[in-house]
Amino acid sequence: MRSTGRAVARQAGASSQSSAPRTSTYALNNVTLPYALALAARGPREALLDNPNFLQGLNVCRGMVTYRAVANDLGCEFVDPAKALAA
């Protein structure tokens, strides 16, 4: 939805997920399952520290903003994710 000032215009369109729901579900599962398994096996702190790609997805930790773009948008101080987890 987007605002036009006085009214709300609703936009509708097909998404790629809805055009191939079964295939996209398998693809999403294949991509996210390793992260879920790592969380279950090692806990959040160790799973994040063991995988730099996983660590890059951390946005906020213990009240500290650990994702630079989010910190810039919110006008907050950026804290390195590894340092936030160590605190």
C-alpha positions as CSV (number, residue, x, y, z in Angstrom):
1,M,0.0,0.0,0.0
2,R,1.1,3.5,-0.6
3,S,-0.4,6.8,0.5
4,T,-1.5,9.3,-2.0
5,G,-2.2,12.0,0.5
6,R,-5.9,11.5,1.1
7,A,-6.4,7.9,0.2
8,V,-4.5,4.7,0.3
9,A,-3.7,3.0,-3.1
10,R,-3.5,-0.7,-2.9
11,Q,-1.1,-2.4,-5.3
12,A,-1.4,-6.1,-6.2
13,G,0.9,-8.2,-8.3
14,A,2.2,-11.7,-8.5
15,S,5.3,-12.5,-6.6
16,S,7.9,-15.0,-7.8
17,Q,7.1,-17.1,-4.7
18,S,3.4,-17.5,-5.6
19,S,4.2,-18.5,-9.2
20,A,6.1,-21.6,-8.1
21,P,5.2,-22.1,-4.4
22,R,6.5,-25.7,-4.1
23,T,9.8,-24.9,-5.7
24,S,10.3,-21.7,-3.8
25,T,9.5,-23.4,-0.5
26,Y,12.2,-26.1,-1.1
27,A,14.7,-23.4,-2.1
28,L,14.0,-21.3,1.0
29,N,14.2,-24.4,3.2
30,N,17.5,-25.4,1.6
31,V,19.0,-22.0,2.2
32,T,17.8,-21.4,5.8
33,L,18.0,-24.9,7.3
34,P,21.8,-24.9,7.9
35,Y,21.4,-21.7,9.9
36,A,18.6,-23.2,12.0
37,L,20.6,-26.4,12.6
38,A,23.6,-24.3,13.7
39,L,21.5,-22.4,16.1
40,A,20.0,-25.6,17.6
41,A,23.4,-27.3,17.9
42,R,25.6,-24.5,19.1
43,G,23.3,-21.8,20.4
44,P,23.0,-18.3,19.0
45,R,26.3,-16.8,20.2
46,E,28.6,-19.7,19.0
47,A,26.6,-20.2,15.8
48,L,27.0,-16.5,14.9
49,L,30.7,-16.3,15.8
50,D,31.5,-19.5,13.9
51,N,30.0,-18.2,10.6
52,P,30.9,-14.7,9.3
53,N,28.0,-14.8,6.8
54,F,25.5,-15.5,9.6
55,L,27.1,-12.8,11.8
56,Q,26.6,-10.2,9.0
57,G,22.8,-10.7,9.4
58,L,22.8,-9.7,13.1
59,N,21.0,-6.3,13.4
60,V,20.7,-5.7,17.1
61,C,22.4,-7.4,20.0
62,R,21.9,-6.5,23.7
63,G,20.6,-3.1,22.8
64,M,23.5,-2.3,20.4
65,V,22.9,-1.8,16.7
66,T,25.3,-4.2,14.9
67,Y,24.3,-3.5,11.3
68,R,25.8,-0.4,9.8
69,A,23.0,0.5,7.5
70,V,20.4,0.2,10.3
71,A,22.6,2.3,12.6
72,N,22.9,5.0,9.9
73,D,19.2,5.0,9.2
74,L,18.3,5.3,12.9
75,G,21.1,7.7,13.8
76,C,22.6,5.2,16.3
77,E,26.1,4.2,17.0
78,F,27.3,1.2,15.1
79,V,28.9,-1.6,17.2
80,D,30.8,-4.5,15.6
81,P,28.7,-7.6,15.9
82,A,31.5,-9.7,17.3
83,K,32.2,-7.1,20.0
84,A,28.5,-6.9,20.9
85,L,28.3,-10.7,21.3
86,A,31.4,-10.6,23.5
87,A,29.9,-8.0,25.8
